[in-house]
Amino acid sequence: MAVFAVMMPVLMLGVVLALGRYEEWLLPSARHPDEPEKPALPH
């Protein structure tokens, strides 16, 4: 039971990091990072 308590946070951290990498791969940034965002509703 103690091994489970030690391994669970490590596994959860691995899952969160893996999902972050998957999101970056799935949704690549198409614009330049320094470019300002356009307004959703132009006036």
C-alpha positions, 0 to 999 in steps of 0.5 A, a space after each residue: 500500500 505504501 508503494 502505491 501511495 508513493 507511485 501514484 503522484 509520480 504516475 499522475 505527474 507523468 500523465 499530466 506532462 504527457 497530455 501537455 505534450 500531446 496538446 502541443 502536438 495536436 494544436 500547433 501554434 500557427 502564429 508568431 508568439 510575439 504577434 498580438 491577438 486579434 479582437 474577436 469582435 472588431 469595431 
